[in-house]
Amino acid sequence: MVTLFFVNYDKRASGSNNGGRTGKAEETFSVVYLQALMDNLHNTPPNWVGSDPCVEKWDGISCIESRVTSITLSSIGLSGELSGDIGQLSELQTLDLSYNKDLTGSLTPDIGNLKKLSNLILVGCGFNGPLPETLGSLTQLGYLALNSNGFTGSIPPSIGNLSKLYWLDLADNKLSGPIPVSKGPTPGLDQLVNIKHFHFGKNKLSGEIPPRLFSSKMSLKHVLFEENQLTGTVPLTLGLVQNLEVLRLDRNLLSGEVPSNINNLTSLNQLYLSNNNFEGPLPNLTGMKILNYLDMSNNSFQPSEIPPWLSSLQSLTTLMMQDTGLIGEVPVDLFSIPQIETLVLRNNELNGTLDFGASYSNHLHFIDMTNNLISGYTERSRYSADLILISNPICRESDTTASYCDPLIDSNSSYSTPQNNCIPETTCTSDQVSSPNCKCSYPYTGTLTFRAPSFSNLGNSTIYTSLRSSIMVSFESNHLPVDSLSLSQPTKNSDDYLEINLAIFPSGGERFNRSGISQIGFILSNQTYKPPHSFGPYFFLGHNYDFFSDAPKRKGKSIGIGVTIGVVVGGCVLVILLIIAGIYAFREKGRAERATKKNSPFASWDPDKGGGDCPQLKGARSFTYEELKTCTNNFAITANIGSGGYGMVYRGTLPKWAIGEQMLVYEFIVNGTLKDSLSGRSGIRLDWMRRLKIILGAARGDADRTHVTTQVKGTMGYMDPEYYMTQQLTEKSDVYSFGIVMLELITARNPIEKGKYIVREVKEAMDREKDLYNLREVLDPIIGLTHELQGLERFVDIALRCVEDTGNQRPRMSEVVKEIESIMELAGFNPNAESASASESYEGKSKGSGHPYLNESLFSYSGGLLDSNLEAK
C-alpha cells in the first residue's frame, strides 16, 4: 500500500518563483521591503532572516500589531544607500540610522510616503545630494535631524508644512541658498509656530535673515545660524522671540547695527555675535539677567570704553570681546561678577594699570588681555587665575620674567573619569578597556559635542561629574544595558564647541549586542537624554561598534604552555576525526547518488537544456484522472489534507503498487509552465494575441469558481493584502491575485523580484499622458513582435483596479471577463475562438501540435497532451 499525495493545481497560486523572498503586498509587505532595503545595504543585522520581522524580533525593528513601526540601527556599520523601498513601510513612525558614516547616496523622495513618521534621524551618516521636497509631506513629523552629513542644495520650503515639527537640525552639511519663508502659496519656515530648535550651523546659507522668519507666536529656544554666509542686518523681529535661550549668529557676514530690542530676549543664556561686520555702538544688553556667555568679538563696533551695564550681568560666566574697539581702563567691578570664569579682551586699546580689586570672583580662572596698552598690574594675594598680558607695554620690558608674559597656556583639560579604587589594578587585553567599575569590556564610544555651553572653565571636574551622573540616570531610567561610563579629553574646538569623548560600558557581559547599541544610540540621537542646562544644545556622534556579542571573541595575548599543548593535541585529534568523517561521508554520498538515480526519473534531467522537451521517464508512471479519482475516493473531504502553493492537497492510496514509498503527483505539463514561456526557457513565443487568450481563459475559469478557502498558504506576491489583517480570503482576494497575474503576463516579471514589487514598479513607470502609458521599459519586449498592442492601456487599467488595496475597490471577476473580451475585440481578436494556432519558437519551429495555454485557466493544462497509456519503462 502506497500513500499518495495528489495536488490539484489551482490558478490562484502560481508556480512563479519570487526569489525566496516573502512579504505582504504594498502596505503589508514589510519583510519584502526590508529585504529590498538589504539589496542596497551592507552589514545589516545577521538575524534579518525569515518571513516575519515582528515575530522573529529582528534587531532594530519594532512592531505594533505585526506592522513595522520603528527602525533604529545606529552605529552598526551600515553601508550602501537607502533605497526608495523605505517609502513602502507605511506604518513607520521612527527611522534612526544615525552614526553609519558609510551610509551614502541621496535621500530618496519616497521618504515622503511615510505619512505616519514622527522621528527622522540620520545624524552622522554620509548622505549627500539635495533634500527632497517630499519631506514636506511628513505631516506627523516632530523631530527631524539630518545634521553631520553632506547634503547640498537649498532648504526645501515645503518643510514649512510640518506643523508638528519642534526640532529641525540641518547643521554641518553643505546647504546653500536663502532661508525659505512663506510667500503666497509657497510655504516657508516661518509657518513652524511650534518649532523650538533651528539648528542650521556650519552650512553655506546665504542672503539676509528674513524678518518674516520670526514672530511673537513662535516658541523658539535655540537659533543656531553660526558659520554660514548670511548677509544684511539682524531683523528687529528677532526681539519678539522672548523664549529664546541660545542665539548663535557668529561667523557670518552680517552687518549694520545690532538691533536695540535684542535686550528684550531676557531668557537668553548664550549670545554669540562674533566674527561678523557689525557696526555702530555696542548693543546695550541691560536686563539680560540670566545671560551666561557673551561673545561679540571681531566686529567693527565704534570705539568705546567698557560699558558699565556689563557689570550688571550678574550671571555672566564668560565675556569674549576680542577686537571690538574697546578703549580706556578696565573697570575693577568687571572682575567681581559672581560667576565670572573667563575674560578675553585681547586686540583692543585698553590701557592703564590692571587691577582685579579685593573682591574679585573666586571662579575667575582665565584672563586674556593680549595686545593692548596695559602698562601696569596690581597683584593680589590668593589670586590663582591664568593671566596673559603678552604684547602689552608691561611685557615689553627686557628684564620681565612674570608668568603673565609667558604664552604657554593651554585652556583645555586633561580630565578623565577616575576608576573606583581598582585593587589590584585591572589589566585588560589590547582591545578591551577597563571600566570605572574595574571591569574589562568592549565599550561603545563616540563624541558628545555641546554647541553653546554656558561655562568656559574646562578644568572644573565637578561639571563632568554632574554630566556623567545625569547620563547614567537617563540610561538607567530607560533600562539600557549599561554598567558604567567614562568621560575624557574635554576640548574647545575652533567652532567654540565643547567636545568630550564618551565611553559606555556594557552590563551583564563584556560586549553589547545590536539591540543595546541601537537603544543607546537612539536615546542620544533623538535627545531623550537631556544634559544639565548649563551644557546647552548638544549632539552625539557615535563610532561604529565592532565588538557585537555575536561576533567571534578575541583571545587574550598570554596563553600558558599547558594550554598550548592541549590546543595542539586537541587540534590533531580533531583533524584525524574530520578525515575519517570525510571518507565516510564521501562513501555515503556515492550510495545516495546511486539510489537517487535509481529511484528518481528526473535525477539526470536538466530542465534548462532542451527548451520545453519533456524528460525521458524511467521508473515512473503516469496516472489517469480516473485512477486518481479512485485513489482519493472521488476527492473526498476526508482525503483533503490541506492546501499549499499549488492548490488543494489530497491523500490517496494505490492498492496494487505496493513498493512502500510516498510520492507527490502533479498534473503533467508537457510544454512547460507559463513562467517557462515568459522567461524564454520553453522556446514558446507569447505574442499579444496569445496572452489575451490565456488571460481570458483564466478569467472565465476564475469567474466560474464559487468556493473560497479560508485556510491557505498561497505563494507570496499574489496574496490579498487584506488577508494579512483579517486572515480571511474572499472572492475579491482571487481578484487581487488575478491582477498580479495580469501584470506578470505583460511584463514577464515575477511578482516580487529582487525585492521590487511588480505593482509598485508599474505604477512608478506609468504616465497616462504618454503612449502605452510610458510602460515600454517594463513590458516584455516579445509581447509586441507580431501585433500592435491595441488595448494595452485598458488592460493595465483593469489590472490595477484588481490590485487595489481594499476589496471593495476591486471589480468582480465577471466585470474583468467582460473587459478582457472588450479589449480583445478592440485588438481585432475573436474572444470566443476555441483555440489558437501554435506560436513559433525562437528558432522558428513549432514545439508541439497545440498550444498549452487553452480553455480552462492560466495554470491548468490539458491532460490529453500526455498519452494516458504511457507506462513505466
Phi, psi and omega in degrees: 000131182243133175279130184240131175252118181255133181249116175277113188288116187253137186288344184286340180232105188275172177273011182295136182270124180261027174073018179082001181272152174232166179168193182235142184297138178041258189294329187252008181270053184305312185294326179297315183286329174295320178291326175295322175299322181296334178295335182252356181244152177238151179069035172290161183304138183295341180270012174280067177224163180097184189252357183218099181295339182278309180293320184274000172053063175299141178302134176080000182249129174239146185227156169229121181052049176066017176245134181289118182245347183210136172233114178232111187223055183280146170058031179254008177081025177299142174221166183107206184233155178268110185280168180294348179298339179300331182290351180270352179276076195295341181265003185295130179248331181226130173229112180231107178243029188296156171066030172244086191292345178265011174273109193237194181083180181276164176275116187299138175299338179296348177301334181290351178280351184274076189294344180258005184292127178247338179228118174238109189230112181229051185283136171067034175257196181241027181295152180214185181079179184285155173284131183289142176299335183294351173303331180289354178270353184274072191293344178266000187291128176247334186228116180232108181235108180239021186288158176062050172233206178231032182297143180237181179080194186263167174284123181298125177300335183298342177300336178297346178280351187274082188294340180266000184290127176241344182229120178228106181240107178243018187292160173057052173231205178232035182290145183225181180084182184280166172280119188283135172233163186291148177207110184062231180281351182279125181286171178198174186289343178294344180279354182276073186288343178262004183290140177243343186222114167254102179247096185242012187297158175058052172231202178233035180296141185228179182083181181280157170283114188296128176304329182292344185296329186246148176203166181290346179283341186280151180246035182301138175248324182233125170239104184243098182247018187296152175057056170234201179234038182288140183237180177081195184261165175281126184292145178298333182296342178300327180292353180274345185271081193279357174268001186297131181250326181228127178230116176239110176243009186290159176062047173234199179239033183290149184219186181076190180274147171290128185302140185292335182277010178296337179285002171287344183278069187283354176265003186289132175257324182228130181227117180242115178238010190288161173057052172229199178239037181297143181234184177077194183287159172300137180294141178274115185255022177304134179104346178277074190287343180247016177291126181258321190230121181231123179227110178241022187296156170056059173229187184242042179298156175298140178302134181201159173287163177298120186291143183295334182294341178300322181290347179275353180276081192288350178262001186294129174254333187220127176236115181244108180226053177286131175054057179239015176078023181288140178225172177083189181275159179272121182294140183297323185292350176296328182274358182259002175302127194304321186258006188296131180245321188224134173232117176241107184235031185288161176059044173236200178233042177287141187224189177082198181261131181278124181221125181276347183079177185272346185240038180292157185293139178282359175268349184297125182226345183209125178228124181239110180244027182307141173058057171235205182237031182291126183252347180209165181213127178264110182282144180239149178289155179067001180285128183230006181288156175281129182235133178238122178234024179301147179063031169245158179306327182297333182260001180272353177292133188294335185259009182286139176232016184294147182295331182288354174260008179265121185282351188275077178232125180253117183276353179279176187236151176257023184300143171211137181304125181285158176278159184269070175053060180284111179228117354288171181298134184286132175244123184246165175292172187297330183267347181266162180229141177279126182282168174302338177266017172068032178245133177280127180200181180251101185282158170269127188238162177178190183234126171272127180240122180254119191279341181201068179292152183271359181240168180223352179276095183283353180272359182275103186293339182295331181292327180283327176297317180292323178295312181299317180297319182292324178294315180296321178299318179295316179298317182292320180292336177262011174057044179273149184281064185242129177271316182194176176209159178227149176244145181204159173052056174295131186216138170271121181269185185291345178269006187063028171267146174266120179250135180225129176287136181237130174236126184245126187255138184285153172255152177076012180167181183264356183223156169272153166263175184296324179297317180296317179296317180297321179294315179296314180302319183290322178301325182272326184283329182258015174063026170300320175282129177245118179286169173307146188304329184292345181276343176069195181294144183218167165215162182239138172240108181274151174272155174301138178263118187254014188232039182301153185293344176265006176271157178299131181280139180270140183272159177289168184284321190266119179232131182293160181297318180300318179296320180298314180298318180299319179297317181296312181297314179300322179296318180297316179299318180298318179299316180298316179296322179294323178296314180298316180296323179295317179298316180297316181295323180296317180294318180293326178297319178298317178297318182295318179296319179295321179293322180296314179298326181288321188265338185256121179288345182251010188299324184253015182263128177259108184293344180277354179250143175082019176058237185261011181298143179276156181289160173279115185281125176226123180079011178237166176218158176260158180236139174281162178300321181297321179297315181292326177298320179292316182298330184255013180056052179061041179052049183295155179300325181292341179271348180283118184251007177143197180216156181216197183297342181249004177123205183287145181241130182239150174261132179222166178228145177250107188291340186251356186246070190271080177247008173066041179230161172253153180207162172251136180244123179244155172293129186282135181245100190292326183259015179086176183271170175302320179300322179299320181286320179295326181275348180092359184288330184277344183082000180269127182267127180253105177274184184298319180298313184293325179292322177295320178295319179299311185289329176294316177300319179295318181295318179296318178296319180292324181293332181281344183281141179240338184273130176237120180280151175251006178232092187217147172236078184282171180290128182295142185109332178258348189283140176300125180299333178293335181300325184288344177259326184258342186058027179229135173261144179233178175299328179288343173291321175299321180298318179300310180301321180294322177298322177297318179298320178300316179292322178297323184294324183268343181255341185059030179246151174291155179304320177231114186226117183055039177079359182258130185268132189300324181296312181294323180298318180293315181298320182292327182278340188293141169215102186295348179277350185249164180299137181054028179058023179063031186259011184302328182289335181257348179286150172294121184298340181287337192297330185249024183288328185245345180222149169291149186273058178295131177085003183297322180299318178293327177297315179295320180301312182290326177297317181289331173295324180295330185256026173298155187296324183245147185299326183289350177266353184266152177284166170280157182298328178297324176293321180296318179301313181297321181292320179292320176300318179295321178296320179297318178296319177300324181278358177088019180250153179270112183290347182258007177295142184279333184207173177229149177292155183296138175284152176286149174282173178297338178271359179085012181247151175286139181260004180174175183278349181203161181279137185284344188254070184235157167063280198288298182198178182296331186241009177253135185236148182291127177291346180293343180288344177245125181302121182290348179267004180297127180246161177294142180260000000 
